[in-house]
Amino acid sequence: MNSTSKFPFVSFQGRKAAIDSVGHAFVGVGVQIEEGLRVYLHLFGLYPDGGTLTAVKSVFTSVSGKLDEKWTDLVWDTDLIVTVDEDQFKLVLKEFDIWSESGPDYSLLNNDGINCSALAAAVAGSINMKVPDGAGSTRPWKFIEALKALQ
């Protein structure tokens, strides 16, 4: 397939909690080519670095976190796709690098939560989007809905 037009984008996805999955927010970057076909290069989420016990512990205190691409964890109920320029695209990749290198403490609620919604807020802020308050203490899909409402 030949395409003369490519448009970089950033996507913000949010999933509601269900019996078989937890709520989650994640951020993708990629390129849209003509005819609306989107090719994702990365889809990142922030997760507690450990198993189920670590995830439960994160409700009460901070635990080690890690930025990860879990391609099997990509189900969402809401999304926001934002076309960006090359400079903004690079800023988003830089934000991913910062979160990857720092291995931030992960917490669902402690200190306003440093969690998957906080990652989405940081990425949105890095490209000067309007960002709702309270990302770390807002359910992921509700945060993405609030982010959409501000754009």
C-alpha positions as a Markdown table, in Angstrom:
| # | Residue | x | y | z |
|---|---|---|---|---|
| 1 | Met | 0.0 | 0.0 | 0.0 |
| 2 | Asn | 1.4 | 3.4 | -1.0 |
| 3 | Ser | 0.4 | 6.4 | 1.1 |
| 4 | Thr | 1.6 | 9.9 | 0.5 |
| 5 | Ser | -0.1 | 11.3 | 3.6 |
| 6 | Lys | 0.7 | 10.2 | 7.1 |
| 7 | Phe | -0.6 | 11.9 | 10.2 |
| 8 | Pro | 0.8 | 11.1 | 13.7 |
| 9 | Phe | -1.7 | 10.7 | 16.4 |
| 10 | Val | -2.0 | 10.1 | 20.2 |
| 11 | Ser | -4.9 | 8.1 | 21.5 |
| 12 | Phe | -6.3 | 8.0 | 25.0 |
| 13 | Gln | -8.4 | 4.9 | 26.0 |
| 14 | Gly | -10.4 | 4.1 | 29.1 |
| 15 | Arg | -12.0 | 0.9 | 30.2 |
| 16 | Lys | -14.7 | 0.3 | 32.8 |
| 17 | Ala | -14.2 | -2.3 | 35.5 |
| 18 | Ala | -16.0 | -5.6 | 34.9 |
| 19 | Ile | -16.2 | -8.9 | 36.6 |
| 20 | Asp | -13.3 | -10.3 | 34.5 |
| 21 | Ser | -11.2 | -7.1 | 34.3 |
| 22 | Val | -10.2 | -4.0 | 36.2 |
| 23 | Gly | -10.8 | -0.5 | 34.9 |
| 24 | His | -7.8 | 0.9 | 33.0 |
| 25 | Ala | -6.5 | 3.8 | 31.0 |
| 26 | Phe | -3.7 | 3.6 | 28.4 |
| 27 | Val | -2.2 | 5.8 | 25.8 |
| 28 | Gly | -1.3 | 4.9 | 22.2 |
| 29 | Val | 0.8 | 6.6 | 19.5 |
| 30 | Gly | 0.8 | 5.9 | 15.9 |
| 31 | Val | 0.3 | 7.1 | 12.4 |
| 32 | Gln | -2.9 | 7.5 | 10.5 |
| 33 | Ile | -2.6 | 7.0 | 6.7 |
| 34 | Glu | -5.1 | 8.1 | 4.1 |
| 35 | Glu | -8.5 | 6.4 | 4.2 |
| 36 | Gly | -8.5 | 6.6 | 8.1 |
| 37 | Leu | -6.3 | 3.4 | 8.7 |
| 38 | Arg | -4.5 | 3.8 | 12.0 |
| 39 | Val | -1.3 | 2.0 | 12.7 |
| 40 | Tyr | -0.3 | 1.9 | 16.4 |
| 41 | Leu | 3.4 | 2.0 | 17.2 |
| 42 | His | 3.0 | 1.8 | 21.0 |
| 43 | Leu | 0.1 | 1.4 | 23.5 |
| 44 | Phe | 1.3 | 2.0 | 27.0 |
| 45 | Gly | -0.3 | 1.7 | 30.4 |
| 46 | Leu | 1.0 | 2.1 | 33.9 |
| 47 | Tyr | 0.8 | -1.1 | 36.0 |
| 48 | Pro | 1.9 | -2.2 | 39.5 |
| 49 | Asp | 5.1 | -4.0 | 39.1 |
| 50 | Gly | 4.2 | -7.4 | 40.6 |
| 51 | Gly | 1.3 | -9.8 | 40.9 |
| 52 | Thr | -2.1 | -9.7 | 42.4 |
| 53 | Leu | -0.9 | -9.1 | 45.9 |
| 54 | Thr | 1.0 | -6.1 | 44.8 |
| 55 | Ala | -2.0 | -4.7 | 43.0 |
| 56 | Val | -4.1 | -5.1 | 46.2 |
| 57 | Lys | -1.4 | -3.5 | 48.3 |
| 58 | Ser | -1.4 | -0.5 | 45.9 |
| 59 | Val | -4.9 | 0.4 | 47.2 |
| 60 | Phe | -3.3 | 1.2 | 50.6 |
| 61 | Thr | 0.2 | 2.3 | 49.9 |
| 62 | Ser | 2.6 | 3.0 | 47.0 |
| 63 | Val | 4.3 | 0.1 | 45.3 |
| 64 | Ser | 6.7 | -0.1 | 42.4 |
| 65 | Gly | 5.2 | 0.7 | 39.1 |
| 66 | Lys | 6.2 | 0.1 | 35.5 |
| 67 | Leu | 5.2 | 1.4 | 32.1 |
| 68 | Asp | 4.3 | -1.6 | 29.9 |
| 69 | Glu | 2.8 | -2.5 | 26.6 |
| 70 | Lys | 0.3 | -5.3 | 27.3 |
| 71 | Trp | -1.2 | -6.0 | 23.9 |
| 72 | Thr | -3.6 | -8.6 | 25.4 |
| 73 | Asp | -5.0 | -5.9 | 27.7 |
| 74 | Leu | -6.5 | -3.7 | 25.0 |
| 75 | Val | -10.2 | -3.4 | 25.5 |
| 76 | Trp | -11.7 | 0.0 | 26.0 |
| 77 | Asp | -15.1 | 1.7 | 26.4 |
| 78 | Thr | -14.1 | 5.2 | 25.4 |
| 79 | Asp | -11.3 | 6.8 | 23.5 |
| 80 | Leu | -10.0 | 10.2 | 22.3 |
| 81 | Ile | -7.8 | 10.4 | 19.2 |
| 82 | Val | -5.8 | 13.6 | 18.8 |
| 83 | Thr | -3.8 | 14.4 | 15.6 |
| 84 | Val | -0.5 | 15.9 | 16.5 |
| 85 | Asp | 2.5 | 17.3 | 14.7 |
| 86 | Glu | 6.0 | 15.8 | 14.7 |
| 87 | Asp | 7.2 | 17.9 | 17.6 |
| 88 | Gln | 4.2 | 16.9 | 19.8 |
| 89 | Phe | 4.7 | 13.2 | 18.8 |
| 90 | Lys | 8.3 | 13.4 | 20.0 |
| 91 | Leu | 7.2 | 15.0 | 23.2 |
| 92 | Val | 4.8 | 12.1 | 23.9 |
| 93 | Leu | 7.6 | 9.6 | 23.2 |
| 94 | Lys | 9.8 | 11.6 | 25.6 |
| 95 | Glu | 7.1 | 11.4 | 28.2 |
| 96 | Phe | 7.0 | 7.6 | 27.8 |
| 97 | Asp | 10.8 | 7.5 | 28.2 |
| 98 | Ile | 10.6 | 9.5 | 31.4 |
| 99 | Trp | 7.9 | 7.2 | 32.9 |
| 100 | Ser | 9.8 | 4.1 | 31.8 |
| 101 | Glu | 13.1 | 5.2 | 33.2 |
| 102 | Ser | 11.8 | 6.5 | 36.5 |
| 103 | Gly | 9.8 | 3.4 | 37.4 |
| 104 | Pro | 7.3 | 5.6 | 39.3 |
| 105 | Asp | 5.6 | 4.5 | 42.5 |
| 106 | Tyr | 2.2 | 3.1 | 41.6 |
| 107 | Ser | -0.7 | 3.8 | 43.9 |
| 108 | Leu | -4.5 | 3.6 | 43.2 |
| 109 | Leu | -5.4 | 6.3 | 45.8 |
| 110 | Asn | -2.4 | 7.3 | 47.9 |
| 111 | Asn | -1.1 | 10.9 | 47.1 |
| 112 | Asp | -3.9 | 11.4 | 44.6 |
| 113 | Gly | -2.9 | 8.2 | 42.9 |
| 114 | Ile | 0.0 | 7.7 | 40.5 |
| 115 | Asn | -1.7 | 5.2 | 38.2 |
| 116 | Cys | -2.8 | 4.7 | 34.7 |
| 117 | Ser | -5.0 | 7.8 | 34.7 |
| 118 | Ala | -2.1 | 9.9 | 35.9 |
| 119 | Leu | -0.1 | 8.6 | 33.0 |
| 120 | Ala | -2.8 | 9.7 | 30.6 |
| 121 | Ala | -2.9 | 13.1 | 32.3 |
| 122 | Ala | 0.9 | 13.6 | 32.0 |
| 123 | Val | 0.9 | 12.6 | 28.3 |
| 124 | Ala | -2.0 | 15.0 | 27.6 |
| 125 | Gly | -0.3 | 17.8 | 29.5 |
| 126 | Ser | 3.0 | 17.2 | 27.6 |
| 127 | Ile | 1.2 | 18.3 | 24.4 |
| 128 | Asn | -0.6 | 21.2 | 26.1 |
| 129 | Met | -4.1 | 19.6 | 26.1 |
| 130 | Lys | -6.5 | 20.8 | 28.7 |
| 131 | Val | -6.4 | 18.2 | 31.5 |
| 132 | Pro | -9.1 | 17.7 | 34.2 |
| 133 | Asp | -8.1 | 17.7 | 37.8 |
| 134 | Gly | -7.9 | 14.6 | 39.9 |
| 135 | Ala | -6.6 | 12.1 | 37.4 |
| 136 | Gly | -5.2 | 9.8 | 39.9 |
| 137 | Ser | -8.4 | 9.6 | 41.9 |
| 138 | Thr | -10.8 | 9.3 | 39.0 |
| 139 | Arg | -11.9 | 6.0 | 37.5 |
| 140 | Pro | -10.0 | 5.5 | 34.2 |
| 141 | Trp | -12.9 | 5.6 | 31.8 |
| 142 | Lys | -14.4 | 8.6 | 33.6 |
| 143 | Phe | -11.1 | 10.4 | 33.4 |
| 144 | Ile | -10.9 | 9.8 | 29.6 |
| 145 | Glu | -14.5 | 11.0 | 29.2 |
| 146 | Ala | -13.6 | 14.2 | 31.2 |
| 147 | Leu | -10.5 | 14.7 | 29.0 |
| 148 | Lys | -12.6 | 14.4 | 25.9 |
| 149 | Ala | -15.1 | 16.9 | 27.3 |
| 150 | Leu | -12.3 | 19.5 | 27.7 |
| 151 | Gln | -11.1 | 19.3 | 24.1 |
